[in-house]
Amino acid sequence: MGTEIERKFLVAPRNWEDLADGIVIRQGYLPTRDNRVVRVRFAGTAAFLTLKGPDGPGGRLEYEYAIPGADAEEILIHLCEKPIIEKTRYPIEFGGLVWEVDVFHSDNEGLVVAEVELESVGQEVPLPPWVTHEVTGDQKYSNASLVKNPYVKWKGEAGAVSLPPGAPRS
């Protein structure tokens, strides 16, 4: 059994892209309920099936399994809700942690978020200078929610875009 504990932040438009090479990710979600997630993902050419439980105070259960690429492609095309999430992920080391900066494409173009996975709920997290506003727990920023309500539909709303460099963090 795995447990996912993470925090999520919006990202300032800075030169963080120079800190790592990106990998293209395509992923889709099968219809679920009660904040449970079934995801199929290509990360480069590798394919995975991921099951996630609902968020809880200690994180959420997460299981991930490698699957054949042909199976993943069929699941994305025939079983997953649309649109498919497309993004480029940049793993960046900062403060002894690996931050995953996701630059979204297609229907979520313009959204850039950074996630960091933690060992424990109370773990101290040194914030890199390129993160701005914390959006941990805000479901509209979850990838599964971006399928149902893509960023292109709400990017003009307050709090929907990265804050400018130097803006206060929450």
N, C-alpha and C positions, 0 to 999 in steps of 0.2 A: 504494500500500500504506500502511495506517495502522497505528500501534502504540499500544496503550493501556497506559499506565503509571499506576497509581492506588494510593492507600491508602484503607483503609476503617476507620471508627471507630463505636462506639456513641455515642449522643447522650444527654446529661443532660436531664431534664425542666426546661427553662428557657424564657424568653420569646424564643427565637430565631425563633419563628414571625412575630414583628413585623418582622423584618428583610427579608422578601421576600414576594411573592405566590407562591402555589403553583399548579402545573399538575397536573391529574389524568392519570395514566398507567395504561394497561391494557396488559399484555404477556403473551405466551405463548411457549412453547418447543416446537420440534419435537424428537422423540427423536433423540439423538446419542450418540456414545461418545467416549472418550479426552479428556474435558474440552473438547470442541469445542462451540460454541453456535450455534444458529440461532434467532433471536428475531424475533417480529413485535410491533411496538409502536405503540400510539396515544399520542401526547403531545398532549393537547388533541384537535384534529381532524386533525392531521397523522399520517400513517402511514409506518412505516419497516420495512424488512427489514434485519437485522443479522447478520453472520457473524463469529464470534470463534474464534480458534485457542486451543490450550492455553496456560496460563500458562507463562512462561519467565523466566529471570533478567533479560531486558531488556524485560519486558512481554509483551504478547500481540498478535498480529495482529488487526485489527478493520476490517471494511468495513461501511458503512451506506448504504442506498439508499432514497430516497423511493418509495413504492408507492401505488397508488390505495386509498382508504379502503374501498371495497367489497371489494376483494381481501383487504385486511388483516382485515376482519371475517369473511369466509368462512374464512380460514386459522385465525383464533383459534377459531372455532366448530368446524370440522371436522377440523383437522389437529394442533392444539396439545394438549399434555398438559394435564390439569386438576389443580388449579385454576389459573385465570388469575390472574396477579399484578396486584393493584390497589394503587396507592399515590398519594400526593400528593408532588410534588417541589418543594422550595424551594431555588432557587439563591441562595447567600449569599456575598458577597465578603468575604474576610478575609485579611489579610496578603499582598495582591497575587494571591491565587488565588480561584477560584470553587469553593466547596464546594456539593455537591448533597446536601441533607438529604432523605431519603426516609422518609415516614410511611406505614407499611403499613396496609392495610385487610383486611377479610374474614378469610380463614384465617390471615393474618399480622398481625392486629390487635395492637397493643402494641409491635411492633418498630419502632425508629427508628434509622437508620444514616446516616452522612455519608460521602461519597466525595469525594476530590479527585484530579483528573487532573494529572499532572506532565509536565514536558518531558524529564526524565532520571531515571534510577534513583536517583542520589545527591542529588537536589535537596532542599535544606532546606525543611521544611514547618513554618511557625509554626502552632501548634495554637490554635484558638479556645477560649474558656473553656467552651463547651457540649459539647465532645467529651470522652469519658471513655476507655474501653478500646479499644485498637487491635485490630481483627479481620482485618486484611489477611492473606490466605492461608488463613483459616479458611473452608473451603468451605461449611459449613452456613449461612453468611450470604450466599452468592451467591444471586441471584434464581433461577437455574436450579435450585439445590438446594431453595429454598423451595417449588417446585412439588411435588417428591417428598416433602419432609419439612417441611410448613408449621410456622410458629412456634407455632401453637396446640398442637402435639403435644410441643414440647420447651421451652417458655418457663419451666418450673419448674426446669430443670437449672441447675447452677452455671455462671455466666458467660453465661447466655442473655439477661439483661436489662441495660439500661443501669445503670451504677453510679451511686450517689447523687452529687449535686453535691459537689464538694470531694474526691472519691475520687481516689487516685493514678492517673495515666495510665501505661500500659506503654510 
